[in-house]
Amino acid sequence: MLPETLAISLAVLAGPIVLLTREPSADGPYIVLTAPWTDPDDMLAKAEAWEVGTTPPAIGTMAWGEGQDLSYRLAQAGALFVLSGSPVNWLCGGDL
């Protein structure tokens, strides 16, 4: 029973894991996840980015900015994870 349950769990989780762990596209927007002790507004200012969206995501911050290296700048400014926001926004039914 355990091997079947494990196989089913991996099959169900594989799609979202691949979607969320791939390299974010350079054309933004991004979902930015920070540590609880990191101020998201300060992190965005350091990365020269800004918050976008009509509804904030349940976790993280939806960010956009200029330049092809924005995901790198966000990581250097303190982001734990920088995810491509377009597929996540589409999955969650968001409106940019």
N, C-alpha and C positions, 0 to 999 in steps of 0.2 A: 504494500500500500504506500509506503514512504517513497520509493523511487517514482511511482506514478504521480504522486502529489508534487514532488520536486520538479519533475519534467513539465507538468502543467503550469506550475508557478513560473518557471523559467521562460516558457513559451509566452505566457501572458505579459511578463515584465520585459521581454527582449525589445519590443518595439519602442516603448517609452524610454528605455535606457539608451538605446541607439540614438533616438531623436535628441535627447537632452545632453549626451556626452560628445556629440560631434563638434568639430571646430565651428564657431559661430561665423556666419557669413559677414562679409565686410560692409554690407549695405544696411545694417541695423534694422530695426531697433534691437535692443538687448534687454534680457532680464538679468539683473545684477543682484546676486545674493551676497550679503555681507554678514560679518560676525555681529552678534548683538551689541558689542561695545563699540562698533564702528558707526559713526554718524553718516548716513547715506548722503545727506546734502553736502557735507564736507568732502566726501569721497568723490562725488560728481564734480564738484568745483575743482578739485585737484586734477581730475581727468579731462577737464574742459568739456564736460557733457552736461546734458540737462534732462530732467524728468519729462516724460511724455505720456499721453494716454488720458482718456476721459475717466477711467476707473482704475485706481491703483490695484496691482495684483495682490493676491492673498499673502504671498511671501515675496520679498525682494522689491526691487524698483525697476520700472520700465524706463530705460535710458536711451538717448540718442545723442550724437555729436558728429563733429566734422573729422575727416581723415580716415585713412585705411587702417591706422594702428589704434583705433579707439578701444578695441577689446584688450589690447596690450596695456594701454594707459589706464583702463579701469582696473585691471589686475594689479598694476603697479600702485594704484591709489588705495588699494585695500580690499578689493572685491575677492571673495572666496571662489565664486563661480561666475562666469560670464556666459550666458546661454543665448542662443539666437532667439529673439523674441517673436519673430513672425510665426513659426509653427506652434509655439506655445500659445500665442495670442489667438491663433486660429482654433486650436483645440479647446481653449477655454471660452470661446465665443466672445472674445474681447473686441473692442472697437477703438482703433487708433485714430 
